[in-house]
Amino acid sequence: MKNTTTALETFNVECNSEKLMVLETVLDEVSYRKLMALENEKLHRFIADAIDLCRPDSVFVCTDSPEDIEYIRQVAIDQGEETPLIIDGHTVHYDGYYDQARDKEHTKYLVTNEMDLGANINSIDKASGEAEIREILNGIMAGKQMLIRFLSLGPTNSDFSISCCQITDSAYVAHSESLLYRPGYEQFKTIGDSTDFFSILHSAGELDQYNVSKNIDRRRIYIDLEEELVYSVNTQYAGNTVGLKKLSLRLAIQKAARECWLAEHMFILGVKGSNGRVTYLTGAYPSMCGKTSTAMLPGEYILGDDLAYLRKRNGSVYGANAESGIFGIIQDISETGDPVIFKALTTPREIIFSNVLINEGTPYWLGDGRETPQKGMNHSGEWFEGKKDAEGNGIPLAHKNARYTIMQSELDNCDPNLENPDGALISGIIYGGRDSDISVPCEQAFDWVHGVITKGASIESETTAATLDKEGVLTFNPMSNLDFLSMPVGQYVRMHLDFAGGLNEVPHIFAVNYFQREGGEFLTGIRDKHVWIKWMELRVHNEADAIKTPTGLIPFYEDLKKLFREVLDKEYTLEAYVRQFTCRVPENLAKIDRIERIYLETSGTPDILFEVLEAQRQRLLEARDKYGDMISPLDY
């Protein structure tokens, strides 16, 4: 009891007695003892305020013990938020029919007059926004149990670690976090009374007869950067509710800026080289640009599929996965295309499927390569072939954004450094985009500054019919992180440029484009990306030469021919090489014009960005004078 007394003494001094009474009154003896073992005044205030505001019937404090974590999983089943399937460990969860994705419109920053996050960042006055969200949360957990989770972003007890406390009334959300993040209760003990942690308060709100959030018209996700606090209400979809995901990425970007590291929307891939060598590359790709399929390349290691923290240490860059699990889009995962994931999804282990079709206890999803049933249960309730929604739209057997949640350690290709507190040495950064007639399949930047500006800060991606009902519209997405920025774009670019300062080993920067087309025909195959990645691995170690072009360094034909044979057992023709690596000067010049216009309208853009873009423009103009509008790689 000695430690409990010490915590209570501190708490009595720093907190008012009314809040203390809330904790003593609502928490049972076991949960009260668990909480008081964490001697942190800010944490106690956050939890006491949440209880006082939301007024749950009971509170469960979850530690790192297997018994506590299993309790969360069982509650998810008992409350009907998840249903067991026929394969051991598999469950299914359904979000509401209109609660199937991140709610961009109602995700806002709480800002004061002194804060400048830049243009096009969704925000609301802090005082009014806080009043609104707290009014919605007032008494919202009546009749429910509040679940309190302690978790870690990044490997525990390392310089990558960020302690997090998530409060929720959704056992599905709390269970998802068991699969996606490291337990952090014991880590919280080590931070003492530090205020350096993230806080998340979520409620699914009132549930309807299908056990899904009812009042989605009052769905709100508000982010307080000053308090490092996230509010989320009237939603169940994990992207809106699991606060350690993209919501905490926004907090981490600000934290990284203060502490001189990078929090990025990147995978980390371990590429196998000669003599047992493993080379780690990170990659930032917008949606539908091949990010997941690159992270999951067969025969390589996956260290992370979505969020990466990059830190400088001893003159080099080290990276760690902010997460330890995968909340992945399940559409088009098949036995032939994604054998590692498909095996994991169809064998016994702990997995949460969401918004898929269930027929006789078996999950089915779009593009799974199997013969699918004509009826079952899905996100719309009882489903049958040809079913339409209230607006007359056809309802597919599973949602396009259907997901699976799984521990990354369950994958056969999981990298052994996943929990390494030191992270992995990062040798290269890849920026991916999607365009039909501008960029070559793979290219290396001349140096760090050139790469940050022309590859990362200039990412464009063509929309698909599934996203905007209009295909081929180029959208600007610097570092594939625009949706999650919590600072002006110009400041974000400057942060990347400055990051290389003091490094002895500066990561190489590459760019990829898997979507070149001519006459509607794709110029590269789905599996060809593996060759581009293997070439990058060789370049990092100076084991392949490159051709200098106006926009960067590209592979020699003979090197690619050899790699196609070794990696894919495929013949690679000179004709294919020329078509893929021809520089299209007019299209590249037009892109520079577009990017330049955007940054001219962006406050705080560093001058060097315009200088680097102008230098690239001049190289393209000189090359056009010499070779014409279409420059074959054989011309250089």
Buried (B, 14 or more C-beta within 10 A) or exposed (E): EEEBEEBBEBBEEEBEEEBBEBBEEBBEEEBBBBBBBBBBBBBBBBBBBBBBBBBBEEBBBBBBEEEBBEBBBEBBBEBBBBBEBEBEBBBBBBBBBBBBEBBEEBBBBBBEEEBEBBEEBBBBBBEEBBEBBBEBBEEBBEEBBBBBBBBBBBBBBBBBBBBBBBBBBBBBBBBBBBBBBBBBBBBBBEBEEEEEBBBBBBBBBEBEEBBBBBBBEBBBBBBBBEBBBBBBBBBBBBBBBBBBBBBBBBBBBBBBBEEEBBBBBBBBBBBBBEEEEBBBBBBBBBBBBBBBBBBBBEEBBBBBBBBBBBBBEEEBBBBBBBBBBBBBBBBBBBBEBBBBBBBBBBEEBBBBBBBBBBBEEBBBBBEBEEEBBEEBBBBBEEBEEEBEEEEEEEBBBBBBBBBBBBBBEBBEBBBEBBBBBBBBBBBBBBBBBBBBBBBBBBBBBBEBBBBBBBBBBBBBBBBBEEBEEEEEEBBBBBBBBBBBBBBBBBBBBBBBBEBBEEBEEBBBBBBBBBBBBEEEEEBBBEBBBBBBBBBBBBBBEEEBEBBEBBBBBBBBBEBBBBBBEEBBEBEBEEEBBBBBBBBBBEBBBEBBEEBBEBBEEBEBBBEBBBEBBEBBBEBBEEBBEEBEEBBBBEBB
